[in-house]
Amino acid sequence: MYNYTRQDYSDRKQDFSDKISVAIMVGLVVLSLIANTIFKDKDETPSDIITDIRFPAYETEVEAINKAMPFHLNIKMPEEWEIKAEGDSEKFPQVNLYNPYFIYNGEDCIGYIGFNVFTPPVEEPVITSYHQHVWPVIDSGNLTIDQYMIVRLTEKFEAGYCNLEAYDKTADAVLCYNRDVHNMVGIVLEDNLLTAEDLQQICLSLSFSVA
């Protein structure tokens, strides 16, 4: 019969402890590899890319525009679209939207984004008709807003889409306003470029924030 000594017990205890430590380390390595495999594609790029546009962008000949409260428009656009400072506004209906940024798809200018200011009405209108006070500020004298559809409506914000016609040119448009900053934004796009569902998604992505 073998008699265990205190040293034998100590050696076996140390050997068992070492095996446990190795097992834990192996387990952690395996879990790390599994986690990297599962999540590696989720951290590379965000699923929603939000474009931040600041207004006013520069001074104009219109003093009210220059003095407008600075704000940011946040918008989610198709990933192949790009915002540029220069473009061809003559392609689209001529309306009173200032400080335009132009939207490109590749080399093609497909639209622009501009803003204007409005004065709150003396008598508060019904919330669902408030836009009837705001949209006239973009009328350059020959504007028709057709088939306007409200997509988002809160106490301070509204966004909808429509068809614009002015001076024999037509375009789809997204219009929105914020009653805190008394600014409205128009996004004018090539006619029939997007579906109604696409225009709705742009409306849902819009938000204002004070600069």
C-alpha positions in Angstrom: 0.0 0.0 0.0 1.3 3.4 -0.9 1.3 6.0 1.8 0.5 9.6 0.6 2.8 12.2 2.0 1.9 15.9 2.4 4.2 16.6 -0.6 2.3 14.1 -2.7 -1.0 15.8 -1.8 0.4 19.2 -2.6 1.8 18.0 -6.0 -1.5 16.5 -7.0 -3.4 19.6 -5.9 -1.1 21.8 -7.9 -1.4 19.5 -11.0 -5.2 19.7 -10.8 -5.2 23.5 -10.4 -2.9 23.8 -13.5 -5.3 21.7 -15.5 -8.3 23.8 -14.5 -6.4 27.0 -15.4 -5.5 25.6 -18.9 -9.2 24.5 -19.4 -10.4 28.0 -18.6 -7.9 29.6 -20.9 -8.9 27.3 -23.7 -12.6 28.0 -23.1 -12.0 31.8 -23.3 -10.1 31.5 -26.5 -12.9 29.4 -28.1 -15.5 31.9 -26.9 -13.5 34.7 -28.4 -13.2 33.0 -31.7 -17.0 32.3 -31.8 -17.8 35.9 -30.9 -15.6 37.2 -33.6 -17.2 34.9 -36.2 -20.7 35.9 -35.2 -20.3 39.6 -34.8 -17.4 40.6 -37.2 -19.8 41.7 -39.9 -21.9 43.9 -37.6 -19.3 46.4 -36.6 -17.7 47.3 -39.9 -20.3 49.8 -41.1 -23.5 51.3 -39.6 -26.7 50.0 -41.2 -28.1 53.6 -41.4 -26.0 56.4 -42.8 -27.4 59.8 -41.8 -26.3 62.9 -43.7 -26.0 66.1 -41.6 -26.6 69.3 -43.5 -26.1 72.7 -41.9 -28.2 75.8 -42.7 -27.7 78.7 -43.4 -24.7 77.6 -45.5 -23.6 81.1 -46.7 -24.8 84.7 -47.0 -27.3 85.6 -49.7 -29.0 88.8 -50.9 -32.0 88.0 -48.7 -31.4 89.4 -45.2 -34.0 87.1 -43.6 -32.1 84.1 -44.8 -28.8 85.4 -43.4 -30.3 86.0 -40.0 -32.1 82.7 -39.8 -31.5 80.6 -36.7 -28.7 78.1 -37.6 -29.9 74.5 -37.6 -29.0 71.0 -38.9 -31.1 68.9 -41.1 -30.5 65.1 -40.6 -31.5 62.9 -43.5 -31.1 59.3 -44.6 -30.5 59.0 -48.3 -29.7 56.1 -50.6 -26.1 55.2 -50.1 -25.2 55.8 -53.7 -26.3 59.5 -53.4 -23.8 62.2 -52.7 -24.2 65.8 -51.5 -22.1 68.5 -53.3 -21.9 72.3 -53.1 -22.4 72.9 -56.8 -25.0 71.7 -59.3 -27.6 72.6 -61.9 -30.7 74.0 -60.3 -32.1 75.0 -63.8 -33.1 71.4 -64.3 -35.8 71.7 -61.7 -38.8 74.0 -60.9 -37.6 77.4 -59.7 -38.8 77.9 -56.2 -37.6 80.0 -53.3 -35.3 77.6 -51.6 -32.0 79.2 -50.5 -28.4 77.9 -49.7 -28.9 74.8 -51.9 -26.9 71.6 -51.6 -27.0 69.5 -54.7 -27.7 65.7 -54.8 -25.8 63.5 -57.2 -26.1 59.9 -58.3 -22.7 59.3 -59.9 -22.2 62.2 -62.3 -25.9 63.1 -62.6 -27.4 65.9 -60.6 -30.7 64.5 -59.5 -31.9 67.2 -57.1 -31.1 69.7 -54.5 -31.9 70.7 -50.9 -32.6 74.2 -49.8 -34.4 76.1 -47.0 -36.5 79.2 -46.3 -37.9 80.9 -43.2 -41.5 81.6 -42.3 -43.3 83.8 -39.8 -45.6 82.0 -37.4 -49.3 82.9 -38.0 -51.0 85.3 -35.7 -53.8 82.9 -35.1 -52.8 79.3 -34.5 -54.3 77.1 -37.3 -55.4 73.5 -36.9 -52.2 71.4 -36.8 -53.1 69.4 -39.9 -53.4 72.6 -41.9 -50.4 74.4 -40.5 -48.3 73.6 -43.7 -50.8 75.8 -45.7 -49.2 78.8 -43.9 -45.6 77.5 -44.5 -45.4 76.2 -48.0 -46.3 79.6 -49.7 -42.9 81.0 -48.7 -41.3 78.9 -51.5 -43.7 80.2 -54.2 -41.8 82.2 -56.7 -45.0 83.3 -58.5 -46.0 80.2 -60.5 -46.0 77.3 -58.1 -48.4 74.4 -57.9 -48.1 71.9 -55.1 -50.0 68.8 -56.1 -50.9 65.6 -54.2 -49.3 66.6 -51.0 -49.2 63.7 -48.5 -48.4 64.1 -44.8 -46.1 61.4 -43.6 -45.0 62.7 -40.1 -46.8 65.2 -38.0 -46.0 66.3 -34.5 -46.6 69.4 -32.4 -43.4 71.0 -33.8 -42.5 69.1 -37.0 -44.1 68.0 -40.2 -42.8 66.2 -43.2 -44.6 65.1 -46.4 -44.1 64.6 -50.1 -45.7 66.1 -53.2 -45.3 67.0 -56.8 -44.1 70.5 -57.7 -44.8 72.4 -60.9 -43.4 75.8 -61.7 -42.7 77.5 -65.0 -43.4 74.3 -67.0 -41.1 72.1 -65.0 -42.1 69.4 -62.6 -40.4 67.5 -59.8 -41.1 65.3 -56.8 -40.4 67.0 -53.5 -40.2 66.4 -49.8 -41.2 69.3 -47.7 -40.7 69.7 -44.0 -40.7 72.4 -41.3 -39.8 73.0 -37.7 -41.9 75.4 -35.6 -39.2 76.0 -33.0 -36.7 77.5 -35.5 -39.3 78.8 -38.0 -37.5 77.2 -40.9 -38.7 74.9 -43.6 -36.7 72.7 -46.0 -37.5 71.5 -49.5 -35.8 68.5 -51.2 -36.5 68.8 -54.9 -35.9 65.6 -57.0 -36.2 64.5 -60.6 -39.8 63.7 -61.4 -40.6 59.9 -61.0 -37.1 59.2 -59.7 -38.4 57.6 -56.5 -41.5 55.6 -55.6 -44.0 56.9 -53.1 -42.5 54.4 -50.6 -39.0 55.8 -51.2 -40.3 59.4 -50.6 -42.1 58.2 -47.4 -38.8 56.7 -46.1 -37.0 60.0 -46.6 -39.8 61.8 -44.7 -39.5 59.4 -41.9 -35.7 59.9 -41.7 -35.8 63.7 -41.4 -35.1 65.6 -38.2 -34.0 69.1 -37.2 -31.5 70.1 -34.6 -30.4 73.5 -33.5 -26.8 74.3 -34.5 
